[in-house]
Amino acid sequence: MPAAAPLDSVGLTVDLALAGLTVGSAAALSGIGLVVCHRATGVLNLAQGAQAMLVAYLLRDLVVERHWPVWPALAFCLLLVAPALGVLLDVLVYRPLQRRGAGTAETMVAGLGVFVLLIGVAVLVWGTAPLSGAPSPFGAAPIVLPGGHTLRPDTVAQLAAILVLALTVAATTRFTRFGLRLRAVVDDRRLARLAGVDADRVSAAGWAFGSFTAGLVGVALAPYLLLDPYGLPLLVMETMAVAVAARLRSIPVAVATGLGLGIAQAELTRLRPAGQLLPLVQAVQANLFVVALLAAALLAGPRITGGSGDRAPLTARGPAGGGPAARAVCLVLLLLPLGFRDNDLRSALLVPALALVLLSIVVVTGYGGQISLGQAGYAGLGALGTALLMSGRIPFVPALPAVPALLFAVLATAPLGLLTGWPAIRRRGLALALVTFAVGTAMSRFVFQQPYATTGLTLDRPAFLAGDRAFYLAELLLLGLGLVVVRGLHRGRLGRALTAMRDHEPGAVAAGVNVPGLKLFAFVAGAALAALGGGLMGLAGRAFDPASFDPVRGLLWFAAVVVAGADSALGAVLAAALLIGLDAGTVAGVSAVAVGLLAAAIGRLPGGLAGVAARLTRRRPAEPPAALPPGRLTPAGRRARALITARRAAAETPERLP
């Protein structure tokens, strides 16, 4: 009997490792696709999770709803739809950006636009309710191994696919003419073109392969999950840790990391500590890929870059505050809900609150030039902190009324902006985006979705703000205060320093600007604004809803701000009104589709809609008198006409981002 325990322990270890291969192999497939796509195009495919989700939904629809046989439906989705989607994205979205030498920031926003767009399409077509019954082509009968251990047949198929894809990629890149062209394009795209290499064809092949592997990941994970237009894309994005750990170059490292994390996640289920450590251990076990993504992004540092460097400006050279027309439109949109009925007014309560959250992105990204994808996490901390303080859940702190609770929650959340501000000191562009996304996702998974933090909460409004109309007026007052603060940040010496840091960080350092301190200040101020907006969102709904601060929603908010104009405070207000109004007035998903389309086309909209409006409303100089021939102009008249011609030529020249 004493010898039986070790044998049982070894058997359990083997069984758990075999079970972990299912998720680990899917993560390894995801890593292969990301690495190959990046090596062929120089772009980290941030939309891979949405592509995987779309293929999984389509396969389920064809098999379950339209009664196609499984294998023809699988071949149609993986061999036709998925690669065609990748080529389409390359031609319509990324190729124009590459041809004009767009920086990492624009390319990344375009990827987020595609991500948001595909999620919006899935919501419009299949709804937001989770769907079950995704087919597995290999059935559920397990394969019995020696020793009585079992392995799922689809896991075996995934491992075989990993081996075949890895060997195919290695053989293609090393021993074929296409591999030589691929290496030439990766090393220097312009020189490769001069040598006669069709760089566009190489990029299209990379995107087709990346989209194909994304479809494989979706098909592999779908049978084990409920299909959710938000959950599955986020789960696949978490597997980006595999590619980041491989420095976006090494396929063997990506495969080993994916399989290792899958096995480790399964083995952690054996740990069952007693007491208060159990929820924490379970959270780590369920979200090990999030922890790995955060660790990989922090350890990788600034070495993770896009294909065009980490030039970050996403703003237009124009007035950031907006003109009189924009101010009038914002005022009308904000005052219009005061005439709504109760149900419509209740939906409009989210507009000022969300506008404050979006203003935090304006401060961090539009003014400071730092790409932050984790502002939804700080908004959630503001809402959760308000609820905890009102419920008396903070040790040694009595239950507080709503107004003091909101104030203290904002003050407590502001210093937590250092969680993303401190890594920003040495990071920029894609490296910083990965860190901030990982931090926001960790907040969601380890705090907002944990019962120990969110059960038994109270979020009641004070008596004088119990009515929706009174609460909306209070929100407008706080939004006005936030706009004044943000406007103050953009003016004076501080505003000039922020602009200098955003436009050219080395130049700002040379001019004596304290860039590290300025970055920390931007993130702390952004965290405070986001927490204020999040607290108001919780009070508007009288409950803390973790789904309201999901990381995917944070990506949608970031894309909406960039589309509206990253350095436009009024653009953030308009974006909030459109996000809430479109979904409330039509059906859920319309706002995501609209924002996704515009964000995917950001290469053609420098500075977003605010930049377009600035260029359209720019006053042109008056024409010289047509009746006066050139020869009869006075010398002063000839100089004036030459000046007018030069200004007109400058106005008609397309603006380029620095």
N, C-alpha and C positions, 0 to 999 in steps of 0.2 A: 504493500500500500504506500509506503513513503516514496517509492520510485515513480508512482503514477502521477503525482503532482507535476514534476518537471515535464513529463511527456505531455500531459494535458496542456501545460503552459506553452510548450513548443508548438503543439498542434494549433492552439488558439492564435499564436503569433503568425503562423503560416496562413491560417484562414483569414485573419485580418489583413495581412499583406496582399493576399490574392484579391480580397474585396477592394482594397485601396487602389489596385491597378485599374479599376474601372474609371474612376475620376482622374487618376494620374495619367492614364493613356490619353484621355480627352484633353487634359492640359498640355501634354506633350505634342499632340496634334496642333493645338492652338499655337504653341511656341514655334513649331516648324513653319506654319503659315506666316506668322508675324516676322520671323527672321528672314525667310525667303523674300517676302514682299518688301521688307526694308532694304535688303541687299540689292534688289532689282530696281527699286524706285527711290530709295532714300526717304521713304515716308513710313512712319509707324501707323498702322491701320487702326485708328481708334474706333472705327465703325465695325470691327470684326464681330463684336457681341451682337449687334443688331442684325448683321448678315446671318449669323448662326440662328438667331431667333426666327428670322423670316423664312429661312429654308425649313426649319423644324415645323413651323406653322403650316407651310405649304404642303409638306409631306403628310402631315396629319389630315389636312383638309382633303387631299386627293384620296387617301386611303380610307379614312373614317366617313367623311361626308359624301364623297363622290364614288366610293367603292372601286377605286383602281386596285389592281394587284400590287402587292408591296414592292416587288423588284422593279417592274416598269416605272412605278412612281419614284422609287429611289434613284434610278438611273436618270429620269427626267430632271429631278431636283439637283442632283450632284453633278451630272455631266453636261447639262444644258443651262439650267436656270442660274446656278451659282457662278460658273465661269462667265456667263454673259453679263451678270450683274457686276462682276469685277471689271470687265472691259468697259462697260457703260460708265462706271464711276471714273475710270481712268480718262476716258475721252471727254466726258462732260465736266468733270470737277477738277481733277488733279493735273491733267496735261496743260490746260491754260495757265495754271499757277506755276508749273515748272518752266514753261516757255518764257515767262516774264521774270523768272528768278525770284519768286515770292519767298519770303522768309518762313521760318518754322511756325511762327505764330499764326499767320494766315492759313498755312497748310493744316495746322492742327484744328483751327476753327472750322475749316471746310470739312474735316473728318467728323468733328462733333455735329456739324450740320447734317451730314449723311446719317449719323447715328440717330439723331433726333427725328429726322425725316422718316426713316424706316420704322421706328417705333410708332410714330404717328400713323403711318399707313397700316401697321398691324392693328392698332387700336380702332381705326375706322372700319377695317374689314372684319376683324374677329372680336372686337370688344375688349374690355379690360378684365372680364371674369376669367379666372384660371381655368384651363381646359385640361382634361386628362385623356388617356387612351392613345398617346403617341405610339405609333407602331415600332416594333423592333424586328428588323428583317431576319434575324437569326433565331427568333423564338426565345422562350424562357427556360427550356430544359437545360440544366447545368451539365457541364462536362466533368466527369469523375476522374480525378487524377490519382496516382499511386498514393497510398496512405489514407484514402478516403476523403481527401480534400476536393473541393469543387471549384469550378471556374465558369463564369458565364460565357456563352459562345460569342456574344457581341464584344466582350473584352478581348477574347482571342483575335477577333477580326480587327479590333483597333490596334492591338500590338503588331499584327501582321502589316497593317496599313502604315504604322510608324516605321517599321523596318523597310518596307518597300519605298516609301517616300524619301526616307533619309538616304538610302543607297542610290535612288534615282537622282536626287539633287546632287549628291557627291559626284556621281559619274558624269552627270551633265555639265557641271561647272568645271570639272577637271579635264575631261577627255573629249569634249565636243566643241565644234566651232561656235555654237550658241553660248557655251560657257565662257569662251574667250571674249565674245562680245559683251556678255553680262559683266565680266570683270572690268572691261574697258569703260562701260557706262557707269559703273559704280565708282571707279577711280576718278573719272572726269567726263561728265556727260558732253560737254562742248567739244573736247578733243576727240571723243569717240565719234561724234557727228562729222567732224572734219575728216576723220579716217574712213568715212563711208558707212558707219554703223547706223542702222535704223534704231535709234534710241527709243522711239515711240513704240516700236514692235516689242522691244525688250520689256519696256514698262507694262505694256498690255499683257504680256505673258506672265509677268510677276503678279499683276493684279488678278488675273484669272486664276492662278495657282493659289494665291492668298484667299480669294473668295471660295474656291473649292474646298480648301481645308477648313474655312469657317463653317461651310455647310456640313462637313464631316463632324465637326465639334457639336453643332446643333443637333444633328441626327443621333450622335452618340449619347448626349445628355438627356434628350427629350423623354425617352422611356422611363427615366428615373425621377422625373420632376413633373409638377403641374406646369403646363405652358402658361407663362405670364409675360406680357409685353415689356414689363419692367424688370422682373426678377431674373430671367434667363440672360438678357444682355449684360446685366451687372455681374452675374456669375462668370460669364465668359471674360469680361473685362478684368476680373480679379486674376484670372489665369495669365494676364499680361506679366505677372511676376516672373514667369518662366522665361519669357523673352528678355526682360530687363536683366535678370540674373546672367543671361548669356551675352550681355552687352549688345544685343541685337545682331550678333554675328555668328555665334557658334551653335550649330544644330545639335551636336552631341551633348553640349552643356544644357541646352534647352530640354532635350529629351530626358536626360538624367535628372534634372531639377523637377520636371513635371512628374515623373514616376516616383521620385523620392518624396515629394510633397504629398502625393496621393496616398502612398503607403504610410507616411508619418501621420496623416490625418486619421487614417483608420486605426492605427496603433494607439493613438491618444484616447480612443474610447475605453481603453482598459483602465485609465486613471479615474478613480472615483473617490477623491478625497472627501473627508467628512467636513461638515460645517459650512462656513461661508465661502470657502474656496471652490466648492463644487460648481456654482454657476459660472465663475470665471474660467475654470478649466473647460467646461462644456462650450463656452463661447469661443475660446481659443481653438478647440477641436473643430468646431463647425466653421470657423473663419480663418483657418490656417493660411489660406492663400492671400487673404487681406494682410495678415502680419508679414508674410513673405514679400508682398508687393511693397509695403512700406519700408521694410529692411533693405530690399534690393534697390529701391529708388534712392534711399539715403546713402547706401554704400557706393552706388554707382556714381553719385555726385554729378558734376557738370560734364562727365564724359558721354552721357547719353544725349545726343543731339540729333536734330533732323538733317535733312540733306542740304539745306541751304543756310546752315548756321542758325543761331538763336536770336536773330533780330526780332524784337518783340513788338514794336509799335503797331497798334491796330487802330490808330486814330487818324483823322483828317486834319489838314492844316486849315482850320477855320475856327469860328467862335464856338466855344464849348457850351455856352449857356443857351444857345438857341435864339432865334429871332422872335419878334413880336407875334408872328403867326403861330409858332410852336407854343409860346406861352399862353396864347389865347385858347388853342386846342386843348392843352393840358388843363386849363382852368375849367373849360366847359365839361371835359370828361370827368373831372373830379367833383364838380357841383351837380352834374346831372343826376346821380343816384339819390340825391336828397328828395327828388320828386317821385322816386320809385315806390311801388308797393312793398309790403313786408318781405315776401319771398325774394323778389329781385334785389331789394336792399341788402338782404342777408348775404347774397352772393357777392355784392359789391364791397362788403366789409373787408374782403381780402386785398382789394386793390391798393389802398394806402400802405398796408402792412407789407405787401410784396414789393411795393415801390421802394420802401426803406431797405429791404434786403438787396434789391438790384442797385441801389445807390452805393452799397458797400462794394459791389463789383466795380462800379465807376471809379471809386476812390483807389482801389487796389490796382486795377488793370488800366483804366482809362487815364488816370492821373499819374500813378506810380509805375506803369509799364510792367507790372508783375502778374503773370498769368496764375490765377487762383481758381481751382475747380472745387474747392471745399467750403464755399460760403454757406451752402445749405446746412453743413454741420454746425456752424456757429449760430445760424438761425434756430436750429433745433435746440442748441444749448440754452438760448435765450428763453424759448418756450418751456423747456423742461425745468430750467432753474426757477422760472416764475411759478410753475406748478408745485415744485418741491417746497419753495418758501411759503406758498399759500397753504400747503397741506401740513406744515410743521414737520417735514421729513428731514430737515437738516439738524444734526445733533446740536444741542445747546442753543438753538434758535427757535423761538416761539413762532407759531403761525402768524403770518403777516397779511395785511390787506393787499389788494391787487396792485395799487399804485406803488407802495414801497417795495413790494416783491419784484415788480417789473424793473424798478430802478436798480435794486441790488443785483438782480440777475444780469443786467447789462454791465454793471460795474465789475461783476465777477467774471463775465465772459471776455471782456476786453483784453485783459492780460493773456488769456489763452490764445489770442491771435499770434503770440510768439511761437506756438506750435508749428505754424506755417511760415511765420516771419523769420525765425532763426535759420531754417534751412535755405530761405531765399537769399541770404547774404552771399552765398557762394554758388547759387544756381540761378538759371534763367531759362525761359522758353520751355522746351519739352521736359527737361529734367525737373524743373520746378512744378510743372503741371502734374507730373506723375506723383510727386511728393504730396501736393495739396489734395489731389484726388484720393490718394491712399489715406491721408489723415481724415478727410471727410467720410470716407467709407468706413474707416475704423470707428469713428464716432457713432455712425448709424448702427453698425453691427454690435458693438460692445457696450453701447449705452442706450440708444433709443429703442432697440428691439429686445432689451433684457427685462424680464418681469420684475427683477429686484429694484429696478430704477423707475419703472413706469406704472406700477400698480398702486391703487388707492390714492390717486391724485385729484386735486380740486382746482378748478380754474373758473371761478365765478367772478363776474364783473362787480365793481362797487355799485351801490344803490343808485347813485346819481348818473351812472353810465349803463344801467341795466337795459334801457331801450336801445334798439339798433341805431336809430337816428342820432341819439346823443353820443353813442360810442363812435359812430362814423365821424361826427364833428371833432371829437377828441383825436381821432386818428389823423384827420386833416391838419389839425394844429401841430401834431408831432411831425407829420410829414413836412409841413412848412418849415418847422425848426430844423429838420434834417437837411432840407434844401439850402437853408441859410448857412448852415455849418459847412456843407459841401462846397458851396459857392465861395465861402471864406478860405477853404483849403486850396482853391484854384487861383486865388489872387495873392498879391503881395510877394514878399520874399520867399515864403514857403511854397507858394504856387510855382514860382520860377524855378526853385530847386527841384520840385517834383517833375516839372516839365523837362528840365535838363537831364535828370536821371532817366526819365522815360525815353527821351530821344537819343541820347548817347551817353551811356553810363561811364565809359572811360573818360570822356570829355568832362563830365560832371565831376569826377574825382580830381581831374587835373585843375578844375576851377575852384577846388576847395570845398566841394559839397560833401557833407558827411553821409555818404551813400548807405552804409550799413544802418546807421541810426534812422535814416529817412525810410528805408524799407521796413524796419520794425514799426515805425510810426504808422505807415500806411496800413499794415496788416492789423495793428491794434485798433486803429480807427475803423477799419472795415469790419472787424469782429464786433465792435460795439454797435455799429449801425445794423448789422445783420441780426444781432441778438435782440435789438429793439423791435425790428420788424417781425422776428420769429415770435417774440412774446406777444405782440399784438395779434398775430395769426392765431395763437393758442387761445387768447381771450375772445377773439371774434367767434371761434367755434365752440368756446366753453369746454374744450377738452384738448388733451395732448394726443396728436395723431402722428405716430412715427412715419407713416407713409407720406405725410406732407413735407418731410425733410429727407426723403430718399435721395441718395447720391445721383440717381438718374435725373431727378427733377433739378438738382443743382446744375447738371450739364445743360439742361434746357434753359435755365435762367441765365447761365453764362452766355450761351449762344444768342439768346434774345437781346442781352445788353450789347453784345458786339454788333449785332444786326442793326439795332437802333442807333448805335454810335457810342463807342466805348467811353469817350470823354464827354458825353452829353448827359447832364443831370436830368434835363427834361426828357431826353430819350428814354431814360430808365423809367420815368413815370408813364410815358406812352406805352412802353413795352409791358409794364404791369397791367395797364388797362386792357391792352389787346390780349394778353395771355388769359386773363380772367374772363373778359367779355366774349372772346371768340368761343371758348368752350361752354360758357353759360348760355350763350345765345344760339348755339348750333348743337354740335355733339362733341363729346370728349375726343380729343385727338386732332381737331382742326388746327388748334394753335401750334401743336408740335409740327404738323406738316408745313404750315406757313413759315415758322421760324426755321425749320430744317431746310426748306427750299432756298430761303434768303441766305442762310449761313453757308450752304453748299456753294452758293454763287458769290461768296464774299470777295473772291478775286476780281470780280467785275464791279464790286461796290466798295472801293477804298473808303474807309471811314464810316461804313454802314450807311443807313438811311440819312443820318445827320450830315454825313459828308456829301451825299447826293444833293440834299436840300441846299447845303451851303454853296455848291457849285452852280445849281440852277438859279439861285437868287442873287448870285454875285452881280453887282452892277457893272455894266459894260460902259466904256467911255463913249461919249457922243461922237457921231460921224462928222468929219470936216464938211464944210459947205460944198455940195456937189456942183453948184453953179460956178464956182471959182476955179478956173483951170490951174494946173500945177505951175505953169510958167508965170502966172500973175500973183502968186502968193508972196507975201513979204517974207524976209528971212525968219522973223518970229513965227509966221504961219507955217513955214516949211518945217521948222523945228517942232512945232506943236503937232503937225501931222505925222512926222516921224515917230514922235513919242507915243501918239495914239496907236499907230500901227504896231509898234513894239509891244505895247501893253495888250493889244488884242491877240497878238501871236502867243504871248505868254499865257493869256487866259484860255486859249484854245488848246494849249499843250496839256495832255493828260498828266495829272499829278501822280507821282510815284512815292511810295512809302520809303522812308529812309532805311 
